[in-house]
Amino acid sequence: MKSVLEELYMGNIDPNTSFFEHDSDYGKVMDRIIENEDKLLKLLNEPEKSMFTAFTGAQMELDSLTAIEKFSIGFKLGTLLMVEVFTGKGELVRDKN
């Protein structure tokens, strides 16, 4: 088995790619979004569809930037936790004096 770093380097690990079960809560919400978006697009005329498409595109871009930021913060937090564990800072047993 290759190390996590090797797998990441080889492109076998992609944190941005996620798979989900369609019967999961995530899958159910995704299905509702798609269903409602399809219904809405059928009601809109062409200029409104264009505006809605621009809006959803901007929303997806914002979601992507937010995901990147949250991933970065989570990775840094996880690393800081490991540093604390390895250095012994913040021991579980406190000095009672």
N, C-alpha and C positions, 0 to 999 in steps of 0.2 A: 504494500500500500504506500502510495506517495504521501508526502507531507502536505499539509494544508497550503503552505507557501508554494510548493510545486504545482499543486492543483490550481491555485489561483493564477499563477504565472502561465500555465498551459491553457487557461481560459475555461477550465472545467467547473469553476465556481463563479457564478454571476449573481451577486446579491440583488441585482435589479430585476432578474427574472424570477417570477414566483409562479408557482402552480397552486391551484386551489381546487377543492372538490366543489362541483356545481351544487351539491345539496348542503354545503356549509352556509353559515350566516353570510360570509363574504360573497359566495356565489349567488345566493338569493338576492342580496342587495344589488349586485352587478346586473342580474337579470331584470330587476325592477327599473334600474337606470336605463338600460337599453330599451326596454319596452316603452317607458315614458318618453324617451327621446324620439323614438320612432313615431309615436302618436303625435307628439308636438310638431315634428317636421312635416307631417301630413297636413297639419292645420295652417302652416305658415306659407306666405307667398314667397317668391324668389328673393326679394331684398331682405325680408325677415329671416329667411333661411341663411342667407349670407351673414347677417348680423349674429345670428345664433351660433353659426359655425365658428365665427371669429371669437365669440365669447367662450365657447367650450374649448377652443384651441388655447386661448389665454389661460383658462382655468387649468387645463392639463399641464401647461408650462409651469404655472405656479405650483401645482401639485408635485411636479418633478423636482423643482428647486427645493421645495419643502422636504421631500423625501431624501434628497442629497444631504441637506443640512441635518436632518434628524439622524441619518445614518452616521454622519461624521461625529456628531455629538455623542451618539451611543457608542461608537467605536472608541472615542477618546475616554469616555466614562469607564468603559470596560477595561481599557488599558490602565487607567489610574487605579482601578480596583485591584488589578493584578500587581501593580507596583506596590500598593499598600500591603497586599498579602505577602509578597516576596520580601519586602523590607521589614515586615513585622510592625509597622506603624499602626496605631489604633488597635492594639491587642484587645482581645475579648475580655481578658482578665484585667481589671482595673486595680490600680494601687489604692489600698484602703486607707492610706495615711492622709 
